[in-house]
Amino acid sequence: LATAVEAYPMLNKAKLRTELSLIYENQEFRACTGALTLFQFFMENNLQSTFTETVTLLKILVTTPMTTAE
């Protein structure tokens, strides 16, 4: 959490911590297998206004290119 907030200072650490705690406690969210499926779950269920910080972080994660090892 600290690393994410340090790397992306636009995130509200306290709110993100609360949102992530709710996500980790809920079985529905835990069924999501990765960042993209969790992001899709938020969009399909219109939760982006409730979990604003998590959605912002997920947008960053799913749009940041990943490096590949050769």
PDB file of N, CA, C, O and CB in Angstrom:
ATOM      1  N   LEU A   1       0.833  -1.190   0.000  1.00  0.00           N
ATOM      2  CA  LEU A   1       0.000   0.000   0.000  1.00  0.00           C
ATOM      3  C   LEU A   1       0.876   1.251   0.000  1.00  0.00           C
ATOM      4  O   LEU A   1       0.649   2.173  -0.784  1.00  0.00           O
ATOM      5  CB  LEU A   1      -0.946  -0.001   1.214  1.00  0.00           C
ATOM      6  N   ALA A   2       1.854   1.279   0.862  1.00  0.00           N
ATOM      7  CA  ALA A   2       2.739   2.442   0.946  1.00  0.00           C
ATOM      8  C   ALA A   2       3.494   2.652  -0.359  1.00  0.00           C
ATOM      9  O   ALA A   2       3.678   3.787  -0.798  1.00  0.00           O
ATOM     10  CB  ALA A   2       3.729   2.279   2.103  1.00  0.00           C
ATOM     11  N   THR A   3       3.929   1.566  -0.975  1.00  0.00           N
ATOM     12  CA  THR A   3       4.660   1.657  -2.240  1.00  0.00           C
ATOM     13  C   THR A   3       3.767   2.198  -3.343  1.00  0.00           C
ATOM     14  O   THR A   3       4.197   3.030  -4.142  1.00  0.00           O
ATOM     15  CB  THR A   3       5.218   0.289  -2.640  1.00  0.00           C
ATOM     16  N   ALA A   4       2.527   1.730  -3.392  1.00  0.00           N
ATOM     17  CA  ALA A   4       1.586   2.189  -4.421  1.00  0.00           C
ATOM     18  C   ALA A   4       1.296   3.676  -4.266  1.00  0.00           C
ATOM     19  O   ALA A   4       1.279   4.419  -5.248  1.00  0.00           O
ATOM     20  CB  ALA A   4       0.275   1.386  -4.350  1.00  0.00           C
ATOM     21  N   VAL A   5       1.067   4.106  -3.031  1.00  0.00           N
ATOM     22  CA  VAL A   5       0.762   5.517  -2.784  1.00  0.00           C
ATOM     23  C   VAL A   5       1.983   6.393  -3.047  1.00  0.00           C
ATOM     24  O   VAL A   5       1.850   7.529  -3.502  1.00  0.00           O
ATOM     25  CB  VAL A   5       0.271   5.715  -1.341  1.00  0.00           C
ATOM     26  N   GLU A   6       3.160   5.871  -2.763  1.00  0.00           N
ATOM     27  CA  GLU A   6       4.386   6.622  -3.041  1.00  0.00           C
ATOM     28  C   GLU A   6       4.594   6.760  -4.550  1.00  0.00           C
ATOM     29  O   GLU A   6       4.987   7.821  -5.035  1.00  0.00           O
ATOM     30  CB  GLU A   6       5.610   5.931  -2.391  1.00  0.00           C
ATOM     31  N   ALA A   7       4.329   5.688  -5.280  1.00  0.00           N
ATOM     32  CA  ALA A   7       4.504   5.713  -6.736  1.00  0.00           C
ATOM     33  C   ALA A   7       3.422   6.537  -7.421  1.00  0.00           C
ATOM     34  O   ALA A   7       3.674   7.163  -8.451  1.00  0.00           O
ATOM     35  CB  ALA A   7       4.500   4.294  -7.292  1.00  0.00           C
ATOM     36  N   TYR A   8       2.225   6.540  -6.858  1.00  0.00           N
ATOM     37  CA  TYR A   8       1.087   7.258  -7.442  1.00  0.00           C
ATOM     38  C   TYR A   8       0.482   8.168  -6.377  1.00  0.00           C
ATOM     39  O   TYR A   8      -0.510   7.806  -5.745  1.00  0.00           O
ATOM     40  CB  TYR A   8       0.012   6.262  -8.000  1.00  0.00           C
ATOM     41  N   PRO A   9       1.073   9.346  -6.174  1.00  0.00           N
ATOM     42  CA  PRO A   9       0.659  10.225  -5.076  1.00  0.00           C
ATOM     43  C   PRO A   9      -0.765  10.771  -5.194  1.00  0.00           C
ATOM     44  O   PRO A   9      -1.275  11.374  -4.250  1.00  0.00           O
ATOM     45  CB  PRO A   9       1.604  11.368  -4.985  1.00  0.00           C
ATOM     46  N   MET A  10      -1.413  10.564  -6.351  1.00  0.00           N
ATOM     47  CA  MET A  10      -2.786  11.036  -6.480  1.00  0.00           C
ATOM     48  C   MET A  10      -3.768  10.163  -5.702  1.00  0.00           C
ATOM     49  O   MET A  10      -4.933  10.528  -5.544  1.00  0.00           O
ATOM     50  CB  MET A  10      -3.184  11.079  -7.944  1.00  0.00           C
ATOM     51  N   LEU A  11      -3.303   9.013  -5.215  1.00  0.00           N
ATOM     52  CA  LEU A  11      -4.157   8.104  -4.453  1.00  0.00           C
ATOM     53  C   LEU A  11      -4.273   8.560  -3.001  1.00  0.00           C
ATOM     54  O   LEU A  11      -3.302   9.022  -2.401  1.00  0.00           O
ATOM     55  CB  LEU A  11      -3.606   6.669  -4.517  1.00  0.00           C
ATOM     56  N   ASN A  12      -5.462   8.424  -2.455  1.00  0.00           N
ATOM     57  CA  ASN A  12      -5.720   8.745  -1.057  1.00  0.00           C
ATOM     58  C   ASN A  12      -5.477   7.470  -0.243  1.00  0.00           C
ATOM     59  O   ASN A  12      -6.260   6.522  -0.315  1.00  0.00           O
ATOM     60  CB  ASN A  12      -7.188   9.295  -0.850  1.00  0.00           C
ATOM     61  N   LYS A  13      -4.400   7.454   0.523  1.00  0.00           N
ATOM     62  CA  LYS A  13      -3.965   6.244   1.230  1.00  0.00           C
ATOM     63  C   LYS A  13      -5.020   5.720   2.198  1.00  0.00           C
ATOM     64  O   LYS A  13      -5.288   4.518   2.222  1.00  0.00           O
ATOM     65  CB  LYS A  13      -2.681   6.521   1.985  1.00  0.00           C
ATOM     66  N   ALA A  14      -5.615   6.587   2.985  1.00  0.00           N
ATOM     67  CA  ALA A  14      -6.599   6.154   3.983  1.00  0.00           C
ATOM     68  C   ALA A  14      -7.827   5.545   3.312  1.00  0.00           C
ATOM     69  O   ALA A  14      -8.324   4.504   3.741  1.00  0.00           O
ATOM     70  CB  ALA A  14      -7.018   7.336   4.874  1.00  0.00           C
ATOM     71  N   LYS A  15      -8.309   6.195   2.265  1.00  0.00           N
ATOM     72  CA  LYS A  15      -9.492   5.689   1.564  1.00  0.00           C
ATOM     73  C   LYS A  15      -9.170   4.382   0.844  1.00  0.00           C
ATOM     74  O   LYS A  15      -9.981   3.455   0.848  1.00  0.00           O
ATOM     75  CB  LYS A  15     -10.016   6.735   0.559  1.00  0.00           C
ATOM     76  N   LEU A  16      -8.001   4.303   0.231  1.00  0.00           N
ATOM     77  CA  LEU A  16      -7.600   3.082  -0.464  1.00  0.00           C
ATOM     78  C   LEU A  16      -7.487   1.922   0.527  1.00  0.00           C
ATOM     79  O   LEU A  16      -7.906   0.806   0.218  1.00  0.00           O
ATOM     80  CB  LEU A  16      -6.260   3.293  -1.203  1.00  0.00           C
ATOM     81  N   ARG A  17      -6.935   2.169   1.693  1.00  0.00           N
ATOM     82  CA  ARG A  17      -6.816   1.125   2.722  1.00  0.00           C
ATOM     83  C   ARG A  17      -8.203   0.606   3.111  1.00  0.00           C
ATOM     84  O   ARG A  17      -8.405  -0.603   3.227  1.00  0.00           O
ATOM     85  CB  ARG A  17      -6.072   1.671   3.976  1.00  0.00           C
ATOM     86  N   THR A  18      -9.146   1.511   3.309  1.00  0.00           N
ATOM     87  CA  THR A  18     -10.511   1.115   3.669  1.00  0.00           C
ATOM     88  C   THR A  18     -11.150   0.290   2.561  1.00  0.00           C
ATOM     89  O   THR A  18     -11.751  -0.752   2.823  1.00  0.00           O
ATOM     90  CB  THR A  18     -11.370   2.351   3.962  1.00  0.00           C
ATOM     91  N   GLU A  19     -11.018   0.758   1.325  1.00  0.00           N
ATOM     92  CA  GLU A  19     -11.600   0.039   0.187  1.00  0.00           C
ATOM     93  C   GLU A  19     -10.990  -1.353   0.042  1.00  0.00           C
ATOM     94  O   GLU A  19     -11.709  -2.328  -0.177  1.00  0.00           O
ATOM     95  CB  GLU A  19     -11.399   0.836  -1.108  1.00  0.00           C
ATOM     96  N   LEU A  20      -9.682  -1.446   0.162  1.00  0.00           N
ATOM     97  CA  LEU A  20      -9.019  -2.747   0.024  1.00  0.00           C
ATOM     98  C   LEU A  20      -9.420  -3.698   1.149  1.00  0.00           C
ATOM     99  O   LEU A  20      -9.547  -4.902   0.925  1.00  0.00           O
ATOM    100  CB  LEU A  20      -7.497  -2.569   0.007  1.00  0.00           C
ATOM    101  N   SER A  21      -9.616  -3.175   2.344  1.00  0.00           N
ATOM    102  CA  SER A  21     -10.075  -4.010   3.463  1.00  0.00           C
ATOM    103  C   SER A  21     -11.441  -4.608   3.159  1.00  0.00           C
ATOM    104  O   SER A  21     -11.680  -5.786   3.424  1.00  0.00           O
ATOM    105  CB  SER A  21     -10.135  -3.189   4.767  1.00  0.00           C
ATOM    106  N   LEU A  22     -12.332  -3.801   2.605  1.00  0.00           N
ATOM    107  CA  LEU A  22     -13.662  -4.296   2.238  1.00  0.00           C
ATOM    108  C   LEU A  22     -13.576  -5.351   1.141  1.00  0.00           C
ATOM    109  O   LEU A  22     -14.298  -6.348   1.171  1.00  0.00           O
ATOM    110  CB  LEU A  22     -14.556  -3.138   1.779  1.00  0.00           C
ATOM    111  N   ILE A  23     -12.699  -5.129   0.185  1.00  0.00           N
ATOM    112  CA  ILE A  23     -12.529  -6.077  -0.924  1.00  0.00           C
ATOM    113  C   ILE A  23     -12.015  -7.411  -0.405  1.00  0.00           C
ATOM    114  O   ILE A  23     -12.524  -8.466  -0.784  1.00  0.00           O
ATOM    115  CB  ILE A  23     -11.562  -5.511  -1.987  1.00  0.00           C
ATOM    116  N   TYR A  24     -11.009  -7.369   0.460  1.00  0.00           N
ATOM    117  CA  TYR A  24     -10.422  -8.606   0.988  1.00  0.00           C
ATOM    118  C   TYR A  24     -11.402  -9.391   1.854  1.00  0.00           C
ATOM    119  O   TYR A  24     -11.306 -10.615   1.938  1.00  0.00           O
ATOM    120  CB  TYR A  24      -9.176  -8.285   1.795  1.00  0.00           C
ATOM    121  N   GLU A  25     -12.343  -8.702   2.498  1.00  0.00           N
ATOM    122  CA  GLU A  25     -13.309  -9.367   3.373  1.00  0.00           C
ATOM    123  C   GLU A  25     -14.475  -9.989   2.615  1.00  0.00           C
ATOM    124  O   GLU A  25     -15.143 -10.878   3.143  1.00  0.00           O
ATOM    125  CB  GLU A  25     -13.837  -8.385   4.382  1.00  0.00           C
ATOM    126  N   ASN A  26     -14.733  -9.544   1.393  1.00  0.00           N
ATOM    127  CA  ASN A  26     -15.914  -9.968   0.648  1.00  0.00           C
ATOM    128  C   ASN A  26     -15.593 -11.119  -0.304  1.00  0.00           C
ATOM    129  O   ASN A  26     -14.685 -11.011  -1.129  1.00  0.00           O
ATOM    130  CB  ASN A  26     -16.494  -8.793  -0.130  1.00  0.00           C
ATOM    131  N   GLN A  27     -16.338 -12.220  -0.190  1.00  0.00           N
ATOM    132  CA  GLN A  27     -16.122 -13.399  -1.034  1.00  0.00           C
ATOM    133  C   GLN A  27     -16.310 -13.086  -2.512  1.00  0.00           C
ATOM    134  O   GLN A  27     -15.578 -13.614  -3.350  1.00  0.00           O
ATOM    135  CB  GLN A  27     -17.066 -14.516  -0.624  1.00  0.00           C
ATOM    136  N   GLU A  28     -17.280 -12.235  -2.849  1.00  0.00           N
ATOM    137  CA  GLU A  28     -17.536 -11.907  -4.256  1.00  0.00           C
ATOM    138  C   GLU A  28     -16.300 -11.309  -4.920  1.00  0.00           C
ATOM    139  O   GLU A  28     -15.954 -11.665  -6.046  1.00  0.00           O
ATOM    140  CB  GLU A  28     -18.713 -10.931  -4.372  1.00  0.00           C
ATOM    141  N   PHE A  29     -15.652 -10.414  -4.221  1.00  0.00           N
ATOM    142  CA  PHE A  29     -14.448  -9.781  -4.760  1.00  0.00           C
ATOM    143  C   PHE A  29     -13.293 -10.777  -4.828  1.00  0.00           C
ATOM    144  O   PHE A  29     -12.499 -10.757  -5.770  1.00  0.00           O
ATOM    145  CB  PHE A  29     -14.050  -8.568  -3.905  1.00  0.00           C
ATOM    146  N   ARG A  30     -13.207 -11.638  -3.834  1.00  0.00           N
ATOM    147  CA  ARG A  30     -12.095 -12.595  -3.778  1.00  0.00           C
ATOM    148  C   ARG A  30     -12.160 -13.614  -4.906  1.00  0.00           C
ATOM    149  O   ARG A  30     -11.163 -14.271  -5.206  1.00  0.00           O
ATOM    150  CB  ARG A  30     -12.090 -13.316  -2.439  1.00  0.00           C
ATOM    151  N   ALA A  31     -13.323 -13.752  -5.531  1.00  0.00           N
ATOM    152  CA  ALA A  31     -13.470 -14.678  -6.657  1.00  0.00           C
ATOM    153  C   ALA A  31     -12.768 -14.151  -7.913  1.00  0.00           C
ATOM    154  O   ALA A  31     -12.485 -14.918  -8.834  1.00  0.00           O
ATOM    155  CB  ALA A  31     -14.957 -14.921  -6.951  1.00  0.00           C
ATOM    156  N   CYS A  32     -12.491 -12.865  -7.950  1.00  0.00           N
ATOM    157  CA  CYS A  32     -11.793 -12.275  -9.097  1.00  0.00           C
ATOM    158  C   CYS A  32     -10.339 -12.741  -9.068  1.00  0.00           C
ATOM    159  O   CYS A  32      -9.687 -12.723  -8.024  1.00  0.00           O
ATOM    160  CB  CYS A  32     -11.883 -10.705  -9.076  1.00  0.00           C
ATOM    161  N   THR A  33      -9.844 -13.157 -10.235  1.00  0.00           N
ATOM    162  CA  THR A  33      -8.523 -13.781 -10.280  1.00  0.00           C
ATOM    163  C   THR A  33      -7.379 -12.834 -10.609  1.00  0.00           C
ATOM    164  O   THR A  33      -6.219 -13.243 -10.557  1.00  0.00           O
ATOM    165  CB  THR A  33      -8.535 -14.871 -11.273  1.00  0.00           C
ATOM    166  N   GLY A  34      -7.664 -11.607 -10.938  1.00  0.00           N
ATOM    167  CA  GLY A  34      -6.595 -10.675 -11.269  1.00  0.00           C
ATOM    168  C   GLY A  34      -7.106  -9.252 -11.335  1.00  0.00           C
ATOM    169  O   GLY A  34      -8.286  -8.991 -11.101  1.00  0.00           O
ATOM    170  N   ALA A  35      -6.211  -8.336 -11.654  1.00  0.00           N
ATOM    171  CA  ALA A  35      -6.556  -6.916 -11.699  1.00  0.00           C
ATOM    172  C   ALA A  35      -7.628  -6.629 -12.745  1.00  0.00           C
ATOM    173  O   ALA A  35      -8.557  -5.862 -12.493  1.00  0.00           O
ATOM    174  CB  ALA A  35      -5.315  -6.081 -11.987  1.00  0.00           C
ATOM    175  N   LEU A  36      -7.500  -7.241 -13.912  1.00  0.00           N
ATOM    176  CA  LEU A  36      -8.460  -6.978 -14.986  1.00  0.00           C
ATOM    177  C   LEU A  36      -9.846  -7.511 -14.636  1.00  0.00           C
ATOM    178  O   LEU A  36     -10.841  -6.824 -14.866  1.00  0.00           O
ATOM    179  CB  LEU A  36      -7.975  -7.604 -16.296  1.00  0.00           C
ATOM    180  N   THR A  37      -9.929  -8.705 -14.093  1.00  0.00           N
ATOM    181  CA  THR A  37     -11.244  -9.249 -13.735  1.00  0.00           C
ATOM    182  C   THR A  37     -11.881  -8.455 -12.598  1.00  0.00           C
ATOM    183  O   THR A  37     -13.099  -8.277 -12.573  1.00  0.00           O
ATOM    184  CB  THR A  37     -11.121 -10.727 -13.337  1.00  0.00           C
ATOM    185  N   LEU A  38     -11.072  -7.981 -11.662  1.00  0.00           N
ATOM    186  CA  LEU A  38     -11.597  -7.142 -10.585  1.00  0.00           C
ATOM    187  C   LEU A  38     -12.095  -5.816 -11.150  1.00  0.00           C
ATOM    188  O   LEU A  38     -13.161  -5.337 -10.764  1.00  0.00           O
ATOM    189  CB  LEU A  38     -10.519  -6.897  -9.505  1.00  0.00           C
ATOM    190  N   PHE A  39     -11.330  -5.223 -12.059  1.00  0.00           N
ATOM    191  CA  PHE A  39     -11.742  -3.972 -12.700  1.00  0.00           C
ATOM    192  C   PHE A  39     -13.060  -4.171 -13.451  1.00  0.00           C
ATOM    193  O   PHE A  39     -13.966  -3.344 -13.344  1.00  0.00           O
ATOM    194  CB  PHE A  39     -10.642  -3.465 -13.667  1.00  0.00           C
ATOM    195  N   GLN A  40     -13.171  -5.257 -14.205  1.00  0.00           N
ATOM    196  CA  GLN A  40     -14.398  -5.552 -14.950  1.00  0.00           C
ATOM    197  C   GLN A  40     -15.578  -5.742 -13.999  1.00  0.00           C
ATOM    198  O   GLN A  40     -16.689  -5.302 -14.294  1.00  0.00           O
ATOM    199  CB  GLN A  40     -14.212  -6.809 -15.819  1.00  0.00           C
ATOM    200  N   PHE A  41     -15.342  -6.390 -12.868  1.00  0.00           N
ATOM    201  CA  PHE A  41     -16.395  -6.576 -11.868  1.00  0.00           C
ATOM    202  C   PHE A  41     -16.907  -5.220 -11.377  1.00  0.00           C
ATOM    203  O   PHE A  41     -18.117  -5.015 -11.273  1.00  0.00           O
ATOM    204  CB  PHE A  41     -15.874  -7.417 -10.678  1.00  0.00           C
ATOM    205  N   PHE A  42     -16.001  -4.305 -11.079  1.00  0.00           N
ATOM    206  CA  PHE A  42     -16.406  -2.967 -10.632  1.00  0.00           C
ATOM    207  C   PHE A  42     -17.228  -2.254 -11.700  1.00  0.00           C
ATOM    208  O   PHE A  42     -18.243  -1.633 -11.387  1.00  0.00           O
ATOM    209  CB  PHE A  42     -15.172  -2.126 -10.272  1.00  0.00           C
ATOM    210  N   MET A  43     -16.801  -2.337 -12.951  1.00  0.00           N
ATOM    211  CA  MET A  43     -17.505  -1.664 -14.037  1.00  0.00           C
ATOM    212  C   MET A  43     -18.890  -2.284 -14.278  1.00  0.00           C
ATOM    213  O   MET A  43     -19.876  -1.563 -14.431  1.00  0.00           O
ATOM    214  CB  MET A  43     -16.669  -1.724 -15.321  1.00  0.00           C
ATOM    215  N   GLU A  44     -18.958  -3.604 -14.311  1.00  0.00           N
ATOM    216  CA  GLU A  44     -20.228  -4.297 -14.572  1.00  0.00           C
ATOM    217  C   GLU A  44     -21.258  -4.054 -13.475  1.00  0.00           C
ATOM    218  O   GLU A  44     -22.461  -4.078 -13.737  1.00  0.00           O
ATOM    219  CB  GLU A  44     -19.987  -5.790 -14.718  1.00  0.00           C
ATOM    220  N   ASN A  45     -20.801  -3.823 -12.268  1.00  0.00           N
ATOM    221  CA  ASN A  45     -21.699  -3.623 -11.131  1.00  0.00           C
ATOM    222  C   ASN A  45     -21.809  -2.162 -10.699  1.00  0.00           C
ATOM    223  O   ASN A  45     -22.329  -1.868  -9.623  1.00  0.00           O
ATOM    224  CB  ASN A  45     -21.231  -4.453  -9.967  1.00  0.00           C
ATOM    225  N   ASN A  46     -21.321  -1.250 -11.533  1.00  0.00           N
ATOM    226  CA  ASN A  46     -21.389   0.195 -11.271  1.00  0.00           C
ATOM    227  C   ASN A  46     -20.874   0.569  -9.880  1.00  0.00           C
ATOM    228  O   ASN A  46     -21.515   1.321  -9.146  1.00  0.00           O
ATOM    229  CB  ASN A  46     -22.819   0.680 -11.425  1.00  0.00           C
ATOM    230  N   LEU A  47     -19.708   0.032  -9.537  1.00  0.00           N
ATOM    231  CA  LEU A  47     -19.111   0.302  -8.230  1.00  0.00           C
ATOM    232  C   LEU A  47     -17.982   1.324  -8.293  1.00  0.00           C
ATOM    233  O   LEU A  47     -17.324   1.585  -7.286  1.00  0.00           O
ATOM    234  CB  LEU A  47     -18.594  -0.978  -7.631  1.00  0.00           C
ATOM    235  N   GLN A  48     -17.753   1.904  -9.475  1.00  0.00           N
ATOM    236  CA  GLN A  48     -16.624   2.819  -9.615  1.00  0.00           C
ATOM    237  C   GLN A  48     -16.767   4.083  -8.770  1.00  0.00           C
ATOM    238  O   GLN A  48     -15.757   4.679  -8.396  1.00  0.00           O
ATOM    239  CB  GLN A  48     -16.459   3.200 -11.059  1.00  0.00           C
ATOM    240  N   SER A  49     -17.993   4.508  -8.459  1.00  0.00           N
ATOM    241  CA  SER A  49     -18.145   5.698  -7.617  1.00  0.00           C
ATOM    242  C   SER A  49     -18.006   5.356  -6.129  1.00  0.00           C
ATOM    243  O   SER A  49     -17.750   6.239  -5.311  1.00  0.00           O
ATOM    244  CB  SER A  49     -19.506   6.357  -7.876  1.00  0.00           C
ATOM    245  N   THR A  50     -18.171   4.091  -5.785  1.00  0.00           N
ATOM    246  CA  THR A  50     -18.016   3.654  -4.395  1.00  0.00           C
ATOM    247  C   THR A  50     -16.560   3.356  -4.064  1.00  0.00           C
ATOM    248  O   THR A  50     -16.081   3.695  -2.982  1.00  0.00           O
ATOM    249  CB  THR A  50     -18.872   2.419  -4.129  1.00  0.00           C
ATOM    250  N   PHE A  51     -15.860   2.721  -5.000  1.00  0.00           N
ATOM    251  CA  PHE A  51     -14.466   2.326  -4.798  1.00  0.00           C
ATOM    252  C   PHE A  51     -13.556   3.170  -5.698  1.00  0.00           C
ATOM    253  O   PHE A  51     -12.831   2.634  -6.535  1.00  0.00           O
ATOM    254  CB  PHE A  51     -14.273   0.807  -5.094  1.00  0.00           C
ATOM    255  N   THR A  52     -13.602   4.473  -5.519  1.00  0.00           N
ATOM    256  CA  THR A  52     -12.896   5.392  -6.422  1.00  0.00           C
ATOM    257  C   THR A  52     -11.387   5.181  -6.432  1.00  0.00           C
ATOM    258  O   THR A  52     -10.773   5.171  -7.499  1.00  0.00           O
ATOM    259  CB  THR A  52     -13.195   6.818  -6.034  1.00  0.00           C
ATOM    260  N   GLU A  53     -10.786   5.013  -5.267  1.00  0.00           N
ATOM    261  CA  GLU A  53      -9.328   4.865  -5.202  1.00  0.00           C
ATOM    262  C   GLU A  53      -8.879   3.530  -5.785  1.00  0.00           C
ATOM    263  O   GLU A  53      -7.869   3.462  -6.485  1.00  0.00           O
ATOM    264  CB  GLU A  53      -8.843   4.991  -3.754  1.00  0.00           C
ATOM    265  N   THR A  54      -9.625   2.479  -5.499  1.00  0.00           N
ATOM    266  CA  THR A  54      -9.289   1.158  -6.033  1.00  0.00           C
ATOM    267  C   THR A  54      -9.412   1.151  -7.545  1.00  0.00           C
ATOM    268  O   THR A  54      -8.555   0.602  -8.236  1.00  0.00           O
ATOM    269  CB  THR A  54     -10.193   0.078  -5.423  1.00  0.00           C
ATOM    270  N   VAL A  55     -10.470   1.756  -8.062  1.00  0.00           N
ATOM    271  CA  VAL A  55     -10.666   1.815  -9.517  1.00  0.00           C
ATOM    272  C   VAL A  55      -9.545   2.627 -10.162  1.00  0.00           C
ATOM    273  O   VAL A  55      -9.050   2.251 -11.224  1.00  0.00           O
ATOM    274  CB  VAL A  55     -12.049   2.434  -9.864  1.00  0.00           C
ATOM    275  N   THR A  56      -9.142   3.722  -9.545  1.00  0.00           N
ATOM    276  CA  THR A  56      -8.030   4.517 -10.073  1.00  0.00           C
ATOM    277  C   THR A  56      -6.758   3.679 -10.134  1.00  0.00           C
ATOM    278  O   THR A  56      -6.057   3.689 -11.146  1.00  0.00           O
ATOM    279  CB  THR A  56      -7.801   5.773  -9.207  1.00  0.00           C
ATOM    280  N   LEU A  57      -6.459   2.961  -9.067  1.00  0.00           N
ATOM    281  CA  LEU A  57      -5.272   2.107  -9.039  1.00  0.00           C
ATOM    282  C   LEU A  57      -5.374   0.993 -10.079  1.00  0.00           C
ATOM    283  O   LEU A  57      -4.393   0.693 -10.759  1.00  0.00           O
ATOM    284  CB  LEU A  57      -5.077   1.507  -7.639  1.00  0.00           C
ATOM    285  N   LEU A  58      -6.537   0.385 -10.207  1.00  0.00           N
ATOM    286  CA  LEU A  58      -6.719  -0.677 -11.203  1.00  0.00           C
ATOM    287  C   LEU A  58      -6.552  -0.148 -12.624  1.00  0.00           C
ATOM    288  O   LEU A  58      -5.984  -0.833 -13.475  1.00  0.00           O
ATOM    289  CB  LEU A  58      -8.100  -1.317 -11.047  1.00  0.00           C
ATOM    290  N   LYS A  59      -7.040   1.064 -12.890  1.00  0.00           N
ATOM    291  CA  LYS A  59      -6.860   1.672 -14.218  1.00  0.00           C
ATOM    292  C   LYS A  59      -5.375   1.825 -14.529  1.00  0.00           C
ATOM    293  O   LYS A  59      -4.938   1.565 -15.650  1.00  0.00           O
ATOM    294  CB  LYS A  59      -7.570   3.052 -14.294  1.00  0.00           C
ATOM    295  N   ILE A  60      -4.611   2.243 -13.542  1.00  0.00           N
ATOM    296  CA  ILE A  60      -3.163   2.383 -13.725  1.00  0.00           C
ATOM    297  C   ILE A  60      -2.543   1.019 -14.004  1.00  0.00           C
ATOM    298  O   ILE A  60      -1.741   0.871 -14.926  1.00  0.00           O
ATOM    299  CB  ILE A  60      -2.509   3.030 -12.476  1.00  0.00           C
ATOM    300  N   LEU A  61      -2.913   0.033 -13.211  1.00  0.00           N
ATOM    301  CA  LEU A  61      -2.327  -1.304 -13.343  1.00  0.00           C
ATOM    302  C   LEU A  61      -2.653  -1.969 -14.674  1.00  0.00           C
ATOM    303  O   LEU A  61      -1.784  -2.596 -15.279  1.00  0.00           O
ATOM    304  CB  LEU A  61      -2.804  -2.183 -12.218  1.00  0.00           C
ATOM    305  N   VAL A  62      -3.888  -1.841 -15.133  1.00  0.00           N
ATOM    306  CA  VAL A  62      -4.263  -2.541 -16.367  1.00  0.00           C
ATOM    307  C   VAL A  62      -3.802  -1.816 -17.622  1.00  0.00           C
ATOM    308  O   VAL A  62      -3.808  -2.398 -18.707  1.00  0.00           O
ATOM    309  CB  VAL A  62      -5.757  -2.725 -16.419  1.00  0.00           C
ATOM    310  N   THR A  63      -3.403  -0.556 -17.493  1.00  0.00           N
ATOM    311  CA  THR A  63      -2.939   0.176 -18.678  1.00  0.00           C
ATOM    312  C   THR A  63      -1.428   0.353 -18.727  1.00  0.00           C
ATOM    313  O   THR A  63      -0.896   0.820 -19.734  1.00  0.00           O
ATOM    314  CB  THR A  63      -3.594   1.527 -18.727  1.00  0.00           C
ATOM    315  N   THR A  64      -0.728  -0.010 -17.660  1.00  0.00           N
ATOM    316  CA  THR A  64       0.728   0.096 -17.643  1.00  0.00           C
ATOM    317  C   THR A  64       1.324  -1.110 -18.358  1.00  0.00           C
ATOM    318  O   THR A  64       1.044  -2.250 -17.988  1.00  0.00           O
ATOM    319  CB  THR A  64       1.266   0.196 -16.187  1.00  0.00           C
ATOM    320  N   PRO A  65       2.140  -0.870 -19.376  1.00  0.00           N
ATOM    321  CA  PRO A  65       2.743  -2.005 -20.090  1.00  0.00           C
ATOM    322  C   PRO A  65       3.659  -2.810 -19.172  1.00  0.00           C
ATOM    323  O   PRO A  65       4.339  -2.260 -18.305  1.00  0.00           O
ATOM    324  CB  PRO A  65       3.534  -1.511 -21.316  1.00  0.00           C
ATOM    325  N   MET A  66       3.660  -4.101 -19.379  1.00  0.00           N
ATOM    326  CA  MET A  66       4.532  -4.986 -18.605  1.00  0.00           C
ATOM    327  C   MET A  66       5.739  -5.341 -19.450  1.00  0.00           C
ATOM    328  O   MET A  66       5.633  -5.513 -20.664  1.00  0.00           O
ATOM    329  CB  MET A  66       3.778  -6.270 -18.150  1.00  0.00           C
ATOM    330  N   THR A  67       6.880  -5.449 -18.803  1.00  0.00           N
ATOM    331  CA  THR A  67       8.079  -5.860 -19.529  1.00  0.00           C
ATOM    332  C   THR A  67       8.100  -7.377 -19.645  1.00  0.00           C
ATOM    333  O   THR A  67       7.538  -8.086 -18.810  1.00  0.00           O
ATOM    334  CB  THR A  67       9.363  -5.345 -18.823  1.00  0.00           C
ATOM    335  N   THR A  68       8.748  -7.856 -20.678  1.00  0.00           N
ATOM    336  CA  THR A  68       8.866  -9.303 -20.856  1.00  0.00           C
ATOM    337  C   THR A  68      10.330  -9.696 -20.807  1.00  0.00           C
ATOM    338  O   THR A  68      11.201  -8.949 -21.254  1.00  0.00           O
ATOM    339  CB  THR A  68       8.223  -9.758 -22.192  1.00  0.00           C
ATOM    340  N   ALA A  69      10.589 -10.854 -20.270  1.00  0.00           N
ATOM    341  CA  ALA A  69      11.962 -11.366 -20.220  1.00  0.00           C
ATOM    342  C   ALA A  69      12.235 -12.162 -21.489  1.00  0.00           C
ATOM    343  O   ALA A  69      11.400 -12.953 -21.927  1.00  0.00           O
ATOM    344  CB  ALA A  69      12.193 -12.249 -18.950  1.00  0.00           C
ATOM    345  N   GLU A  70      13.380 -11.954 -22.061  1.00  0.00           N
ATOM    346  CA  GLU A  70      13.732 -12.662 -23.302  1.00  0.00           C
ATOM    347  C   GLU A  70      14.669 -13.802 -23.002  1.00  0.00           C
ATOM    348  O   GLU A  70      15.080 -14.519 -23.914  1.00  0.00           O
ATOM    349  CB  GLU A  70      14.373 -11.709 -24.321  1.00  0.00           C
TER     350      GLU A  70
END
